[in-house]
């Protein structure tokens, strides 16, 4: 267990980034550790809620399933988007009401559908006829929403192809749902994770609104639109404040979806990314040749121990060292495992102090989302990312 003393036990009110960074600097860690701030999660929920207005926030549990995070959100009145039976069980165990949980994965095991339905969950996603048949058998009479496949939106982490059906399939699937005794109540989509500007939603909203209007005109009693996630976090490029961004998105949604009595949003990254930092350590600084222009910096954390989103260098994390006044130079950043894929940033090297040495501490900012949840196995014997909540 890590040895640390919580310097905030008295509830001192300081900025989240200052709280987390000061905590890390006051502690000793024997392995990479994600430090999360409950207060930051609560503040971000309130900011998003103020912008989203009447929309129900269904927190995407997969972004960070830490019990303390979910407890904060239950207390704030959040709803939840679950991707698995395990996430449904976790939310229920922490006090979430089944009617506030949607089973948003379009690829579900039949026994997991049955479990969720018997637990009281009544809202499920689907994008294929066979999924509807599973739902009809194991969740009879349930409400379903059809996920649409949308085009590229400019998101840093696109979510196209794997989930959703083409727009022309939506109405036949709704008709099939009715034949099976299900209740098709709406549509869902996802603009892509880390959609940095609200304006990037416009084209996708136009596409989905056309499907919505056609379905309603053809007699389908749709009353719910699920706008998914996409709400961004700060990774070095400017983004709007959460409340402003969310309000802009909602303004566009309200203008396009007549009859949408229920609006759902599924922030994950935008809820928790900025509530966490990782304490890491430099293991080695080297060059591959005497005339190499870049140093190689190897950390004790890599793609397989929490930083999976550096794949294709899509998410650009920010790094802080204990050498802030030194000159910097370009570095190729890599993880510790014996796998050549475990290189974090090479196409766009990271600027780090020239005096960086093995044993130096590295703080990785704004990584409360999709780090601990990706770090689940001991690949190469390296332990999963530890988590501490303040």
C-alpha positions in Angstrom: 0.0 0.0 0.0 1.3 3.5 -0.8 2.4 5.6 2.2 0.8 9.0 2.1 -0.7 11.7 4.4 -3.8 13.5 3.1 -3.0 17.3 3.4 -6.7 18.1 2.7 -8.3 16.2 5.6 -9.5 19.6 6.9 -11.5 20.3 3.7 -9.4 23.3 2.7 -11.0 24.9 -0.4 -8.4 25.2 -3.2 -8.5 24.6 -6.9 -8.7 20.9 -7.9 -5.5 21.0 -9.9 -3.6 22.5 -6.9 -5.2 20.0 -4.5 -4.2 17.0 -6.6 -0.7 18.2 -7.4 0.0 19.1 -3.8 -1.2 15.7 -2.7 1.1 14.0 -5.1 4.1 16.0 -4.1 3.4 15.2 -0.4 3.2 11.5 -1.0 5.4 8.6 -1.8 4.2 6.1 -4.4 5.7 2.7 -5.2 3.9 2.4 -8.5 2.0 4.6 -10.9 -1.0 6.0 -9.1 -4.1 7.9 -10.3 -5.2 10.6 -7.7 -8.8 11.6 -8.0 -10.6 14.6 -6.4 -14.2 14.0 -5.4 -14.9 17.8 -5.2 -13.8 18.2 -8.8 -16.2 15.5 -10.0 -19.1 17.2 -8.1 -18.2 20.6 -9.6 -18.0 19.3 -13.1 -21.4 17.6 -12.8 -22.9 20.8 -11.7 -21.3 22.7 -14.5 -22.5 20.3 -17.1 -26.0 20.2 -15.6 -26.3 23.9 -15.6 -25.6 23.9 -19.4 -27.6 20.8 -20.2 -30.7 22.1 -18.4 -33.6 19.7 -18.7 -31.4 16.9 -20.2 -30.7 13.9 -17.9 -27.0 13.2 -17.4 -26.3 9.5 -17.7 -22.7 9.3 -16.6 -20.7 6.9 -18.8 -19.5 4.6 -16.1 -16.7 3.1 -18.3 -14.8 6.4 -18.2 -14.0 5.8 -14.5 -15.8 3.3 -12.4 -14.2 4.2 -9.1 -16.8 3.6 -6.3 -16.0 7.1 -4.8 -16.7 8.8 -8.2 -20.1 7.0 -8.5 -21.0 7.8 -4.9 -20.5 11.5 -5.6 -22.6 11.3 -8.7 -25.4 9.3 -7.1 -25.5 12.0 -4.4 -25.6 14.7 -7.1 -28.6 13.1 -8.7 -26.9 11.7 -11.8 -28.3 8.9 -14.0 -25.9 6.3 -15.4 -25.0 4.7 -18.8 -23.9 1.1 -18.2 -21.9 -1.0 -20.7 -22.1 -4.3 -18.9 -23.8 -6.3 -16.1 -20.8 -5.5 -13.9 -21.5 -1.8 -14.3 -25.2 -2.2 -13.7 -24.4 -4.2 -10.5 -21.9 -1.5 -9.4 -24.3 1.4 -9.8 -27.1 -0.5 -8.0 -24.8 -1.4 -5.2 -24.0 2.3 -4.6 -27.6 3.5 -4.5 -28.5 4.3 -8.1 -32.1 3.5 -8.9 -32.7 1.0 -11.7 -35.0 3.4 -13.6 -32.0 5.8 -13.7 -29.8 3.3 -15.5 -29.7 2.7 -19.2 -28.0 -0.3 -20.7 -26.2 1.5 -23.5 -24.0 -1.2 -25.0 -25.5 -2.4 -28.3 -23.7 -5.8 -27.9 -25.1 -7.6 -24.8 -25.0 -11.1 -23.5 -28.6 -12.5 -23.2 -28.1 -13.4 -19.6 -26.9 -9.9 -18.8 -30.0 -8.5 -20.4 -32.1 -10.8 -18.2 -30.2 -9.7 -15.1 -30.6 -6.0 -15.8 -34.3 -6.4 -16.6 -35.0 -8.4 -13.4 -33.1 -5.8 -11.5 -35.5 -3.1 -12.8 -33.6 -1.6 -15.7 -36.1 -0.8 -18.5 -34.1 1.2 -21.1 -31.8 -0.6 -23.6 -29.9 0.3 -26.7 -29.9 -1.7 -29.9 -28.6 -1.4 -33.5 -29.4 -4.8 -35.0 -32.4 -7.1 -35.4 -30.8 -9.9 -33.5 -30.2 -7.6 -30.5 -33.9 -6.7 -30.6 -34.8 -10.4 -30.5 -32.6 -10.9 -27.5 -34.3 -8.0 -25.7 -37.7 -9.2 -26.6 -37.0 -12.6 -25.0 -35.1 -11.4 -21.9 -36.6 -7.9 -21.3 -40.1 -8.2 -22.6 -41.9 -4.9 -23.1 -38.7 -2.9 -22.5 -38.0 0.6 -24.0 -35.4 0.6 -26.7 -33.6 3.3 -28.5 -31.9 2.7 -31.9 -28.3 3.8 -32.2 -27.3 5.4 -35.4 -24.0 5.3 -37.3 -22.8 8.8 -37.9 -20.0 10.1 -40.1 -16.7 11.7 -39.1 -17.1 14.8 -36.9 -13.5 15.9 -36.2 -13.4 14.3 -32.7 -9.9 13.4 -31.5 -11.1 9.9 -30.6 -13.6 8.9 -33.3 -16.3 6.2 -32.5 -17.5 5.3 -35.9 -18.2 1.9 -37.6 -18.3 -0.4 -34.6 -21.6 0.8 -33.1 -24.8 2.0 -34.8 -26.9 1.2 -37.9 -27.2 3.2 -41.1 -30.0 5.8 -41.0 -32.1 3.9 -43.5 -32.2 0.9 -41.2 -33.6 2.8 -38.2 -37.3 2.7 -39.1 -37.3 -1.0 -40.1 -35.7 -1.8 -36.7 -38.3 0.3 -34.9 -41.0 -1.6 -36.8 -39.4 -4.9 -35.8 -39.2 -3.8 -32.2 -42.9 -3.2 -32.2 -43.6 -6.6 -33.7 -41.5 -8.1 -30.9 -43.5 -6.3 -28.2 -40.8 -3.7 -27.4 -41.3 0.0 -27.2 -39.0 2.0 -29.6 -38.9 5.4 -27.9 -35.9 7.2 -29.5 -32.6 7.5 -31.2 -29.0 7.7 -30.0 -25.7 8.6 -31.5 -22.1 9.6 -30.5 -20.2 12.4 -32.1 -16.9 10.9 -30.9 -14.9 11.3 -27.8 -13.1 14.6 -27.2 -15.1 16.7 -29.6 -13.4 19.9 -28.7 -15.8 22.4 -30.2 -19.6 22.4 -29.7 -20.0 23.6 -33.3 -18.6 20.2 -34.5 -21.9 18.7 -33.4 -24.0 20.6 -36.0 -23.7 18.3 -39.0 -24.3 15.1 -37.0 -27.3 16.7 -35.3 -28.7 17.6 -38.7 -28.3 14.0 -39.9 -29.9 12.5 -36.8 -32.7 15.1 -36.9 -33.7 14.0 -40.4 -34.1 10.4 -39.2 -36.1 11.6 -36.2 -38.5 13.7 -38.3 -39.0 10.9 -40.8 -39.7 8.3 -38.2 -42.2 10.5 -36.4 -43.9 11.4 -39.7 -44.3 7.7 -40.4 -46.1 7.1 -37.1 -43.3 6.1 -34.7 -44.0 7.7 -31.3 -40.5 8.8 -30.5 -40.1 11.0 -27.5 -36.4 10.5 -26.4 -33.1 11.5 -27.9 -29.9 10.3 -26.5 -27.1 12.7 -27.6 -24.3 10.5 -26.2 -21.0 11.8 -25.1 -18.2 13.8 -26.7 -17.9 16.5 -24.0 -14.2 17.4 -24.0 -11.5 17.8 -21.4 -8.5 20.0 -21.5 -5.4 18.4 -23.0 -3.5 21.6 -23.9 -5.8 23.0 -26.6 -8.3 25.5 -25.6 -11.9 24.4 -24.9 -15.0 26.2 -23.8 -16.1 26.0 -20.1 -18.3 22.9 -19.6 -21.4 24.9 -18.9 -21.0 27.1 -22.0 -20.2 24.1 -24.2 -23.1 22.1 -22.9 -25.6 25.0 -23.3 -24.4 25.5 -26.9 -25.0 21.8 -27.7 -28.4 21.9 -26.0 -29.4 24.9 -28.0 -28.8 23.0 -31.2 -30.6 19.9 -29.9 -33.7 21.8 -28.8 -34.0 23.5 -32.3 -33.9 20.1 -34.1 -35.9 17.5 -32.2 -39.5 18.5 -32.0 -41.4 16.2 -29.6 -38.3 15.2 -27.6 -39.8 15.0 -24.1 -36.7 13.2 -22.8 -33.1 14.2 -23.6 -30.2 12.1 -22.4 -26.5 13.0 -22.4 -23.7 10.6 -21.6 -20.6 12.6 -20.5 -17.7 10.4 -19.4 -14.4 12.0 -20.3 -15.9 15.5 -19.9 -17.1 14.5 -16.4 -13.9 13.0 -14.8 -10.8 13.6 -16.9 -9.9 16.9 -15.2 -10.5 15.4 -11.8 -7.5 13.2 -11.8 -3.7 13.2 -12.3 -1.2 10.3 -12.4 1.9 10.2 -10.3 4.6 8.4 -12.4 8.3 8.0 -12.5 11.1 8.2 -15.1 12.8 4.8 -15.4 15.4 5.6 -18.1 16.6 8.5 -20.3 18.7 7.4 -23.3 19.6 8.0 -26.9 19.7 5.4 -29.7 22.8 7.0 -31.3 25.3 9.8 -30.7 23.6 12.0 -33.2 20.0 11.2 -32.2 18.0 14.4 -32.1 15.5 13.1 -29.6 16.0 11.4 -26.2 14.0 8.4 -25.3 12.2 8.8 -22.0 10.8 5.6 -20.5 8.1 5.9 -17.8 6.8 3.3 -15.3 3.4 3.7 -17.0 2.6 3.0 -20.6 -0.1 1.9 -23.1 -0.8 -1.3 -21.2 -1.0 0.2 -17.7 -3.4 3.1 -18.2 -2.3 5.2 -21.2 -4.1 3.3 -23.9 -5.5 6.5 -25.3 -2.1 7.5 -26.6 -2.8 5.1 -29.4 -2.2 6.9 -32.7 -1.2 9.9 -30.3 -4.9 10.8 -30.3 -5.0 12.1 -26.7 -2.1 14.4 -25.8 -1.5 14.3 -22.1 0.3 17.2 -20.3 3.4 16.4 -18.2 4.8 18.2 -15.2 8.2 17.6 -13.7 10.2 18.9 -10.7 12.5 20.7 -13.1 10.2 23.6 -14.3 13.0 26.1 -14.8 15.3 24.0 -16.9 15.7 24.2 -20.7 13.6 21.6 -22.5 14.2 19.4 -25.5 12.3 16.9 -27.6 11.7 13.4 -26.2 10.1 10.2 -27.5 8.0 9.0 -24.6 7.6 5.2 -24.0 6.2 2.8 -21.4 8.1 0.1 -19.5 6.8 -3.1 -21.1 8.7 -5.3 -23.5 6.4 -4.6 -26.4 7.4 -2.4 -29.3 3.9 -1.0 -29.5 4.3 0.6 -26.0 5.5 4.0 -27.4 3.3 6.9 -26.3 4.5 9.9 -28.4 7.0 9.7 -31.3 5.3 11.4 -34.2 5.1 14.6 -32.1 7.8 14.4 -29.5 7.2 15.8 -26.0 9.3 18.7 -24.7 10.8 17.7 -21.4 13.7 19.2 -19.3 17.2 18.4 -20.5 18.3 17.4 -17.0 15.6 14.7 -16.7 17.0 11.5 -15.0 15.9 8.1 -13.9 14.0 8.4 -10.6 12.5 11.8 -11.4 8.8 12.2 -10.7 6.4 12.9 -13.6 2.9 14.2 -13.0 0.4 13.5 -15.8 -2.4 16.0 -15.8 -6.1 15.6 -16.6 -6.2 11.8 -16.9 -9.1 10.9 -14.6 -10.9 9.3 -17.6 -10.1 6.0 -19.4 -6.8 5.3 -17.5 -7.6 3.2 -14.5 -10.5 1.5 -16.4 -8.1 0.5 -19.2 -5.4 -0.7 -16.7 -6.9 -4.0 -15.7 -4.2 -6.7 -16.2 -0.6 -7.2 -15.1 0.8 -7.2 -18.6 4.5 -8.1 -18.4 4.0 -8.4 -14.6 3.5 -4.6 -14.1 0.7 -4.0 -11.7 -2.5 -2.2 -12.7 -2.7 1.5 -12.1 -3.3 2.2 -8.4 -6.1 4.7 -7.5 -6.3 7.1 -4.5 -9.3 9.4 -4.0 -9.0 12.6 -2.0 
